Amino acid sequence: MSDSTLFFISEPQLEFAFSQLEEHPKDGLYLYGPAERGEHSETLKIGMIGTRDGLSKLDDFGKLVTGHIPPYVEDRVLISTES
């Protein structure tokens, strides 16, 4: 049996209106509202822990949804599965 080490990574503090900080997005939005729109308000920053394959898939997905995302229209195919 091998020894394992468990690391606790605390949740980051998120900033909401009036520079209020809160761990949980739902609580922060309910209590304080969204942060003021700043210079980088259109930027979404995320962190991900995963396998190389999983991170690669996340990167591919990010490139797919960057920019304009058209509204849902029934029976419209957005991604072709044909080679």
C-alpha positions, -999 to 999 in steps of 0.1 A, spaced: 0 0 0 14 34 -9 12 66 11 -10 93 -3 -11 130 4 -43 150 3 -41 187 -4 -70 211 4 -74 239 -21 -96 266 -7 -122 283 -28 -112 317 -42 -129 348 -31 -151 363 -59 -156 400 -61 -191 415 -64 -206 450 -64 -189 475 -41 -158 453 -39 -176 428 -16 -159 394 -15 -177 360 -12 -168 324 -19 -201 314 -34 -213 331 -66 -250 326 -58 -246 342 -24 -225 370 -37 -250 379 -65 -280 377 -42 -264 398 -14 -244 423 -33 -252 421 -71 -227 418 -100 -194 436 -100 -193 469 -119 -184 464 -156 -147 472 -159 -121 472 -186 -121 434 -188 -158 427 -181 -161 406 -212 -133 382 -201 -142 349 -185 -113 334 -165 -115 298 -154 -92 273 -138 -93 236 -145 -76 206 -131 -76 175 -153 -58 151 -176 -41 163 -208 -69 149 -229 -95 166 -207 -77 200 -208 -73 197 -246 -110 191 -249 -118 221 -227 -95 242 -249 -112 230 -281 -146 238 -265 -134 273 -255 -123 280 -291 -157 268 -303 -177 291 -281 -155 322 -283 -173 351 -298 -208 351 -311 -230 321 -301 -262 320 -323 -295 314 -306 -310 279 -305 -330 269 -335 -346 234 -335 -331 209 -360 -301 231 -367 -267 213 -367 -239 234 -353 -211 208 -353 -207 183 -381 -198 148 -370 -187 139 -406 -150 136 -414 
